[in-house]
Amino acid sequence: MTNDSSRILIIDDNQNIFNDFKTILIDTKDETSIDTLAADFFGKELNEKKNINTYELDYAPQGAIGVEKISLALKENRPYALAFVDMRMPPGWDGLETIEHLWKIDPHVQVVICTAFSDYSWDEIVKRLGKTDQLLILKKPFDSAEVAQLASALTKKWNLFKKTALKMDEIEQIVQTRTIELKKTEEALISSNKKMLEQQKSVIQEERLKVLLQLSGAIAYELNQPLLALLAQISSIKKVYENKDMLDIKLAKIDEDSQKLFEILEKIKIIHQNIPIDIQPAKKTKSKQITFDSEIRILSVEDTKVDFALLKALIGKIDNVSIFRAENINSGIDALHNESFDLIFLDHQLPDGNGFDFLKLMEQNSFYLPVVVITGQGDEMIASKFIQAGAYEYLPKFKTSVLALSRIINNTLEKARLKKDLIEAQNLMIKLSTTDHLTGLYNRRYFEEALKKEKIESQLQQSQKMEAIGTLAGGIAHDFNNMLSVIIGNAELALYNVPESNPARKNLEAMKNAGLRAKDIVQQLLSFSRTSEQKQKPVNICPIIKDALIFLRSSIPTSIKIRKTIPDESVIILADPTQIHQVIINLCINAAHAMNEGGIMEVNLSIIETDKDEIIQETELNEGQYVKITVSDTGRGIAKEHLDKIFDPYFTTKEIGKGSGIGLSVVHGIVNSHNGEISVDSEYGKGTTFKVFFPVVEKEPVYEEETDITVPTGDERILFIDDEKSIVDMAIQMLEQFGYTVTAKTSSADALETFRTRPDKFDLIISDISMPEITGDKLAKELLQIRPDIPIILCTGYSSRINDEKAKEIGIRDLVMKPIVKSVLAKTIRKVLDQS
């Protein structure tokens, strides 16, 4: 069928009316056009005739017959454009009922009601038919010109509507096709990176763990000092104390556990070197080597023949993989021009430049092959720079196997294919986005998501590595705190038996203090791997800053001098000590990164009143007294146009690989949460100064350890559970000194069975959390099912399984952190028993 239609249906019980329509619309020449009427009305001559409309008229004497004709016309695909309907047509339907049936069959047909008198008001007509622009009224007797104009206008209107509908169908089809294509693209992007959400969540934690990695060496150094002190005190006690029998057992345990701590220190040092280790011996399993169905050609840009020979020997054991050597940058680029390769192994140090120079030349010559950079042992930062610059993976020299190498080759080629698919998807979306504005917006949204996913993909490996280091740090802290519990606990037990006049007492107190110092250092280690927030409390900020600078000293190059002006007196602020420590660490590491070739870092602390002009100009703080901390460097500075953006997430002025742009954003958030402010002054090429302001409070600082040596006692019955026998032996003696009756178990399963047999035998249960058979939290649930009112205290050196909130949900009364300190344990026991 054609799109145009001039078919008109006359529905009227008087056939003479149809004849009149036929005379006006078909038999008479078009002397009723607008131009003709205008000539008659305004008295002007009409110079020429206009177009003559041709209509196809049909007649129906009753409404039902007219509706049947409408239906038949639709089936024949020759619809009517217009219907003139009489209002009164006895004995059948009247005009209003006819129109209702007519529009049910063909809602697009235009309708003109023809009547000399209507039985219905206009409001009644609208109420039944609805307010529509498809309905007009022609009053009988009608004017010929009016009929002609209605026929001309309404048929043209109908035809225009049909053409528009067809065009809309075409557009809808195009949109549906594009939507399907975009849906496929979206599904491909989603399936290519299912871990997108986890990667985003890990970015902030990654920044914190990066700080942990940089500090681990300093922590290991610091822990050596209290441990050396412990061993020295053991030696001194043995020399000066005459009655050795009383202390022999306790000193032997302390000596044994001190040696164990040195073994744990070695693990921390390994973390600092960023070399993967196994905490427990792994079970040997057979790993299947990856095979390649098609030939893989690798170009190795390596100047050392021995290194290349070793690499070639490994690759020779992998099927369908061959490797070729270029000894320098120029010969490598020439090889890419002359031969075809699938992958490049790139040494980061070459005789005519470095690996970065080679990457730039590849880009200039439009070579987009995947690159695996080969680094020396411990060159993690260099590898990170190459990953940021466009390398796909890195391979440490002499630290790989055939299986690991085959996996690196396979993973790198898979990443390259994924990147190619992403680029093709982006090109498709760009092409689609040029068609129309709405579809373009839809496409660009997916284009931006693709770019974002690709950017985060490059950070995945480093994020996972840093997360693993954080988990490892937690495990080491757990072992460390268990050993410290034995050392501190036995030192306190020995102090109980040694009189004040004995020279050994001074040595034992020094031993205990060294253990507590080690405990504080481990707590700093944990603070960077813990994501939970701590409560703010009055603290002296001066020692926090001094401790942070001690940690930093062994983490930054010796070419950077640290100058500090920190008063000895107490300066109290309301703060979370861990977060303040993180602020100082992040600002100082930023300063160190800005001075690659050395310089001076200054950290100063002073007290300022808000009525001074300086602080009014720099901040919008309320009136009062504030501590002002400045961290300055003599580095390259920050460009003026970047100053307004440096606290934005993901914005960084550091070199590639030295920061993700999260550190200063985290600092800004911490400062604001402490009701403080931070500002920055910098001049490009001359250095940068960060200024941090915290309100000073007139409160006494809160210390974790109380100086009161008196401990509360009791006579209740306690079931103590820990899988470490040395801790159990120490706890039995300590609890018996408090006056309690103790039953101790090294197996959580045995403890459960003992309690199930006699649940009324005990007044309190103290249990470790990390145990091999049944963990402490699960054991607590079992015990509470047996006896819901039994008070339970859990002890842990470090646990990600439980916190105060989870403990209360289970029904646990309190948590005690290891290493166990005598006064803390005694007061916690007494508090829980008294509340019960």
N, C-alpha and C positions, 0 to 999 in steps of 0.2 A: 504493500500500500504506500501511497505518497503521504507526506506529512500534511499537505494542505487538504482542506475540506470546506465545501460551500453547501453542504446538505442541510436543508431546513425542513422540519416537520411541523405541519399545522394540525393541531388537535382542537376540533370544534364540531359540535353537533349540527351546525348549519354549513352545508357545502358551498353556499354562495360566498361565505367568508373566505374559504379556500380560493375560490375563483378570483376574488378581489386581490388576495395576496399574489396570485399568479399573474394577474394583470399588471400589478405594480412592479413586481420583481423580475418578471421574465419577458412579458409581451411588450412593455413600454421601454423606449430608449431612456437612457440615463439622463433625464431632465430634472432629476430631483437631487442631484449632488449638492454638496456644500457650496461649490462655486456657482451653480445655477441659482440656488436660493439666495446667495449673497448678491448676485446680479439683480434679481427681482427686488430684494429688500432695499438695496442702496441705489437702485435705478441705474445700474451700469450695464454695458454690453459685455457679453461673454464671447471672447474672440474664438475659442476653439473648444471642442468637446474633450472631456477628460476620459479616463479609462472607464470601460463599461464592465460592471460586475456581472458574473454569470452564476446563477444558483441552480441547485437541483432540489426541487420542492416535492414533498410527499404529504399525504393527507390521511388522517385518522378521525372517524366520526365520534369515537368515544375514548375516554381516558385509558381503559384497559387495552384497547387495540393499539393506542399510541405507545404504551409501555412495551407491548409485545414487539412492535416495530423497532423500538430502541434496542431491545435485547437482540433481535435478529441482526440489526446493523452491526452491533459489536462482534457477533459471531462471524460475520462476513468480513470483518476488519474494515468496515466502511461506516464509521460512526457519524451520527448527526452532530453538527456544530451548534445548532440553535433549534429551539422549539417554541412556537407561539401557542399558548394554552388558554382556552376559554375558561372562565370561572364557573359558568353554569352549563352543565351538560347532562340534563335528565335523560334517561332514568338511571344512568350509571354513576361513576365517581364524579365528584365535582373537581374543579381545577386544582384545589389545594391538595386533595387526596392523590390526584394524578401525579402532581409534582413530587410528593413524598415517595411514591413507588418508582417514579422515573429516576430520581437521584440515587435510590438504593442500587439500581442497575448501572447507571452511568453518572457518577457524581460530577463529571467535568462538563456536561452539556449546559450551554447557556439557556436561560428560560425568560420569556416575556409573557406576563399575564395579560390577557386581553379580556376586557369586561366593560359593560355599560354601567353596571352597578354591582358592588361586592357585598356578599353576606357577611364578610369578615372585616374587622378593623385591621389596620397595618400592624398594630401591636400583636394581635392574634396570629397574623401570618408569620411574623418574625418569631413568635414563641414556638410555633409548630415547625417551621422550616429552618430556623436559625438565622442569625444576621449574616448575610452573604452578599458578595458583589456579583454573583451569578444570576441575580433576580431583578427584573425591571417590570414596570406596569405600563401598559398601553391602553388608553381609554377609548372605547367605541363611542361614536363613529371616529375612526382614526384618520389622520392626515397621511396622504401618500408619501410625501417627503419624509415624514417622521418614521414611517415603516421602512423606507429605503435606507435611512441613516442607521436605524437600529440593526437592520440586517447586515449592513456593511461593517459597522463597528464591532458587533458581537461575534461575527464569523472571523474577523481578523483577530479579535482578542482570543478566541478559542485556538486558532492556528498558532498564534504566538505562544500560548501556554503549552501546546503540544511540542513545539520545537524546543522550548525551554526544558520541558520534562525529558525529552530525548537527550538534550545536552547534559542535563544533570545525571541521567543514567550513565552516559559515557564517562563523566567526571567521577561518579561513584565507583565505576568499574576500575578506573585508573587508580583511585585511592585504595580500593580493596587490594589490587595487585601490589601497589607499593607497600601497603600495610603487611601483606604476607611476606614480602621480601625483607622488610624491616624486622618482622617477627623472627624470621629465620636468622637474620644477622644478630639480633638480640640474644637468641638462644645460643648461637655459636659463641658469643662473647661471654655469656654467663657460664656455659659449660667449660670454657677455657680457663676460668679462674673462679672456682667455687669457694676458695678461701679468701675472697675479697674482704668480707666483713672482719674476719680474724686479723688480716693484715692491717686494716685501719685501726683496730683496737690496740694492736701491738706497737704502733708508732711511738706513743708517749712512753710506754714501758721500755721500749728500746732505748730511748734517750737516757732514761734513768739507769739502765743496765750498762750503757756505754760508760757512764761515770763510774759504775762499779768496777768495770774492767780496768779503767785507768787507775783506780785507787787500790786494786787488789795487791799490787806490789808494795805499796806503802803500808797496807794493813799487815802483810806478811812481815815486813821489817819491824813494825811496831810490836807485833806479838812476840818476836824473838826476845825483846827486852824483858817483859815480865816472866817469861819462861826461864831465861838465864838466871833471873833473880830467884826463882823458885829453887832451881838446882843449887844455887849458891847457899841459900838458906838451909837446905837439907844437909849440905856439907858442914856448914857452921854448927848446926845443932848436934851432929854426930861428934864434933870435936869438943864442944863445951859442956854437953850434958853428961853427968857421970852415970846416972842410972839409965842405961840405954834400953834395958829390957822393956820398960813401959812404952817407949815410943818406937821400938823396932818395927812392929807390924804396920803402924800408921805411916812411918817414914818410907817403908818399903812400897806401900801402895802409892804414896805420893810420887816417889821416884819412878815407879813403873808407868804411871799415867802421864807424868811429864814427858817421858820418852815417846809415848804414843802421840802426844800433841805435836812433837817435832815431825812425825810422819804426816800428820794432817797439814802442817805448814807446807810441806813439800807439794801437797795437792794444790794449795792456794798459789804457790809459785808457778805451778804448771798452768793454772788458769791465767795468770799474768802473762805467760808466754803464749797463751792462746793455742795450746796443743791439746787435742782431744785425749781424754783418759777414761778409764773404766774404774768406777768406785768399787765394784765387785767383779770378780772374774766372770767374763761372759761365757756362756755355753757355746762351744764350737758347732756351727751348722754349715752344711754345704751350700755355698752360694753359686748360683748358675751364672756363668759368664754371658754377657749380652753378645749376640751375633748379629751381623749385618748382611742382609740379602744382596744388596748391591754394593759396588765398590765405593769406598770412601777415600778420597785423596786429601791428605793433610800437608800443608806447608809449614815447616818449622823455621822461624826466623831466630836463629841461635848461632852465636859466634864461637861457642866452646864445643870442640869436636867430641870431647869426652861426654859432656852432658847430652849431646845429640845421640851419641852411640847408646847410652843407657836408655834414653827414651825410645829409640828405634828398636832396641832389643825387646822392650815391653810390648810395643805395638806389633812387632812381628809375631806375637802369640795370639793376636786377635784376627779372626778371619775377615778377609775382604777389606782390610784397612792398610793403606800404604802411606809412607811419610817421606817428604823430600825436604832438603835443607837449603836455606839461604843464609849466608854468613853475616849479612848486615842489612841495613834498611834499604839501600838502593837496589841491591840484588833481589831483595824480597819484593819490591814494587815491580821490578823487571819481570820476575817470575809470574806475578799476577797478570801482567800484560800478555805474556807469551803462553801460559798454560792455564788449565781449569782446575780449581780446587774447591773442596766443600767446607774446609775448616782451616783455621790458622792457629798454631801454637806460637806465642810471642814471648820472647825473653824481655824482661823489663830494662835490662842494661845491655847496650850494643855499642860497638866501637865507633859508629858514626852518629850516635844520638841515643835516645831512649825509646821505650815502647810508645809513649805518648806521641812522639814525632811520627812514628809509623802509622798510628791511628789517624792522625791529621792528614797524612799523605793518602791513606786509603780513602778518606772522605773526599779529598780534593779530586781524586781520580775515579770517584763513583764506584769503589769496590765496597760492597755491603756484605762481605762474608762474616760469619760468626767468629769471634776471637776468644781464645783461652789464653790468659796471661800466665807465664811461669815465673814464680817468685821464689826467693830463698826462704829458709825457715825463719818464722817470726815476723815476716813482712806483711802482716795483716793489713796495716794501714795503706801500704802501697797497693795491695790487691784491691782494697776498697776504692781507692782512687780510680783504678782502671775500670772497675765495674761501673762507677758513676760516669766515666768517660765513654762508655759504650761497649766494653768487653762483656762477654756473656758469663764467663766462669774463670776461676783461677786454679792453678795446680802447683803445690809446693814441690820443690826439687827434692828428689830422693825420699819422698814421703808418700809413695803411692804403690798400688799393686796393679796387676793386669785387670782384675775385676773392677777396681775403683776407676782405673783409666777408661775402660770400656763404658762404664756408666757415665763418666764425665763427657765422653764423646757423644753418647746417645742423648743425654739430657741437653747438651748444647745444641745439637742439630734439631731436637724437638722444639726448643725455645725459638730457634731461628724460623722454623716452620710456623709456629704460632704468631711470631711477629709479622711474618709475611701475610698470614691470614688476616691479622688485624689491619694491616695497611690496605689490603684489598677491600675489606669491609668499610674502612674509612673512605676510600675512593668511591665506592658504591654510594655511600650516604651523601658525599659531596655532590655526586652526579644527580642524585634524586632531589637534593635540596634546592636545585636551580629551577625546578618546575613551578612551584608556587609557594607562597609565603608560609601557609599553615603547615604543609608537609615539610618545608624546609626547617621550621622550628623543631618539628618532631625528629627529623633526621639529625640535626645538629646536637640535640640532647644526647642521642646515642653516640655520636662522634666524640663529644666531650667525655662521656663515660668511658669510652674505649681508651682515650688518651690517659685518663686518670688511672684505669686499671693497669695499663702498660707501665706507667710511672711507678706504681706501688709494687708491681711485679719485680722490678729491679731491686727493691729493698727487701724482698721476702727472705732470701737466704741469710742475709746479715741479721735480720730480725729474729729468725728462728735460732741462730747461733747465740745471740745475746740472751734470748729467753732461756736456752739450755744452760748457759753460764749462771743465770740467776737461780735456776733450779738447783744446779750443782752447789752454788754458794749456800743455799738453804740446807742441803744435806750435810755439807761440811760443818755448818754452824751447829747442827744437831749433835754430830759426833763430838765437836769441840766442847760444847756446853755439858755433855755427859762427863767428859774427862775433867772439866773444871769443877763439876759438882763433887767429884771424888776428892780433888785437891783441896778445894776450899772447905768442904765438909770435914775432912780428916784434920786439916789445920785447926779448925774450930774445936774439934773434939780433943785434939792435943792441948790446946790452950786451956780447956776445962780441967785437965789433969795436972798442968804445970803451975806451980805457985808463982806469985808476982815477983818474988825475989830471984827466981831462977833466970840465968842469962839466956837460956833457950827460949824464953817467952818472947823476947824481943825479935828473935829470928822467926818464930812462928807467926807473929803479927805481920812482919814484913812479907812472909810467904802468903798470908791471907790477902794482904793488900795487893800484891802482885797478881794474884788470881782474880781479884775484883777488877783490877785494871784490864786484864785480858778479857774479862766479861764485857766491859764497856766497849772495847775495841770490836769484839764480835758483834755487839749490838749495832755499831756503826756499819759493819758489813751487811747486816740484815736490813738496815734502813733503806738501802738502795734496791733491794730485791722485794720489798714489801709494798703492796699497792694500797693497803688500808690506811685511812687517815688516823692520826692520833689527836688527842685533845690538847688544846692550848692551855698552858699553865705558866705561872710566873717563873722565868728562868734568867740567869745571868748570861747575857749574850757574849761577854768577853771571852770566856774559856771556849765557847763553841767556835768562835772565829779562829782562835789560836789553834785548836785541834784540827780544824779544817786546813789551815795553812801547813801544819806538820804533815798531814796526809799528802798534800799537794806537792811538797818539796821533792819527794822521790818520784813523782809522776810527771814532772815537767822537765824540760832540758836544763842542764846546769848553766847554759848560756843566758838564761833568764834569771835575773836577780830579784829577790823578793824583799821589799822594804815594808815594814809594818809599824803602825803607831796605834797600839791597843792598850788602854789604861789597865792598871792592875786592880783598881777598885771595882766594886760590883755595879753593873748597869742592868737593871731589871726591865724586861719587857714581857708581855703576855704572848707566848708563842709555843709552837710545836718545835722542839729542838732539832728533830730530824729534818724538817722542812727548812729551817734557817740554815742548817748545815748544807743542804742542797743548793740554796740560793748562793752562798759563798762559793761553793765548788763550781757551779755553772758559770758564774761571772768570772772567776779566776781562770777557768779552762778557756773561756772565750778570749780573755786577755792573752793567754799563752799562745793560742792559735794565731793571734794577730801579730806575733813577734817570732816569725819562723827563724830568723837569723840572730835572735837574742835581743835583749832589751831589759827594761826595768818595769816591774810590776809593783805598784804601791797599794797597800790596803790600810786604810785609816778609819778610826772610830772616834767620834766626838759627840758631845751633847749640845743641842741647839734649841733655843726658844723661838716660838713662832712670831714673836713681836719684832724679830730682826728682819730687815729688808730682804736679806738673801733668801730665806726660806719662803717668804711671801711671794717673791718673784718666781721661784722655781716650782712651787707646788700650790695646791689648793687645800692644804691641811687645815684642820681646826686649830684653835689656839691651844697651847700647851707645850710640854717639853718632849722633845724627840731625840732619838739616837740617830746620828747620820753616819752611814757607812759609805765610803768611797772606794771604788776599785778602778785604778788607772793603769794604762799601759802606754808604751812608747812605740806602738805598732803602726800599721799603715792607716788606721783611722777608717771612718765610715763616710761615704759620699753624702753630701747634703740631701740629695733627692731620696736617699734610702732611710733617713733618720725617722720618718714618720711610719715606716713599715717594719722596723726591726723587731717589734713585739708581736707581729702577726704570725700565726702558725705557718710553718713551712717556708717562711722567708728567711734567707740567710745570706750573709756577705762572705761566708767562709769559702775556702777552696773546696773543690769537689772531693767528697769522701771524709771531710772533717766535721760535718754537721748536717742534720736534717732540717734545721730551722725550728725545732721544737723547744730547745733549751731556754731561750729568752722568753718564749711564750709561757712556759711553766713557771719561770721566775716571776714574771708579771702577775700570774694568777696567785702565786703564794704570797707575794707582797700585798696584793689587794685583800686577800683573805685575812691578813693580819692588821687590817686598817692602816696600812702604810702606803707609801707612794715610791715610784722609781722614775728617774729621769736620766737622760744621757746627753753628754756634750762631746762632740767629736769634730775634728777637722781632718779632712783627707790628707794623709801623708804625715800627720803630726801626732796621732794617738787618740785615745778614747777614754772618757771617764764616766762610769756609772755611779749614780748617787741613789742610795736607798734610805728611806726614812721609816722608822718604827716608833710608835708612841711609847714613852717611858711610863712605867706604873710604879706606884709606891707600895709594893708588896714584897714579902720575903720570898726568895726563890724556893721552889719545891724540889727536894732531892729524893732520888729513888731509894737510897739507903738511909735508914735512920741511925743516929749515933748511939741511941739508947741500947746498952748491952744486956739489960734485963729482959728476960723472956717469960711469957706466961706458961704455966704448967697445967697438968690435969691428970686424971686417973682413968680415963676412958680406954676402950679397947679399939685398936686400929688394925685394919688389914692393909698392908703395904705391898704394892705390885710393881715390879720393874724387871725387865729382862737382863739388865746389867747387874751381875752379882756384886761387883765392887760398890755400886750405888746402894744395893739392898743392905750390904753389911754396914755401910756408913749410916744409912737411915735408921737401922735398928738401934744402934748405939745412941744416935741423936735423939730419937723419939723416947727411948728409955730414960735418957737424961731429963727429958721434960716430964717424966712420971707416968707415961702411957704404957699399956700392955700391948705388945706388937706381935702380930703374926705376919710373916713376910713370905712372898712367893715370887719366883722368877719366871713363872709360866702363867699367862692370863687364863688359859684353859683350866689349870689346876686351881687357880683362885676362884673361878666361877663355880667349879664343883664343890670347893670348900664352903663357899657362901651358900650354895643351894642346899647343902646338908644341914647347916646351922645358921640361918639368916639372922637369928636373934642374938648371935654370939658377938656381933660387932656393933660399935657405935659410929664408926667413920671408916671410909675407904679412901685411900690415896693411891692413884694409879698413874703410870706413865701412859702417854698417848701412842707413841710409835713402838709397837710390839709385833713380833712375827706371826703369832697364832690368831689372836683377836686384838684389834686395836683398842685403845683406851676408850674412845667414844662409843664403839659398838659394845664393849664390855659394860660400860655404864648403862646402856639401854637394857641389856640383859639383866643386870643387877636390880635395876629399878622396877622391872616387871615382876621380879621375885618379891621385892620389898620396896614399895614406892616411897617410903619415908626415909630411906637410908641416905645420909649426906655423903656426897662424893666430891673429892678434890682431884683434878687432873694436873699432871706435871709434864712439861715438854721443854726440850732445848730449842726446837723450832718445828712448827707445823703449819702447813697450809690447809689442813683439814678442818680446823676448828678455831673459832675466836670467841670472845665473851658472849656475843649475841647467840651464836649457835649453841654454846654451852648451856645457856639459860633455857633455850628451847628444849634441849634434851632433858634437863632437870639437874644438871651439874651445878653445885653451889659456888665453886670458885676455881680459878686457874692459877698455878704457880709456875713461873718461868725458871728453867734451869740456867745457870748453875744454882743449886739450892743453897740459900743462905739461911743460917740457923735462925736468926731473929725473924725473918720473913715467914719461914715455914711455921714457927711456933705461934706467931700472931694470927696467921691465916687459919690454922687448925682451931685455935681458941675461938676466933670469930665465927667460924662455921658451926662449931659445936654449940656455942651459946645461942646462936640464932635458931638452931634446931630445937 
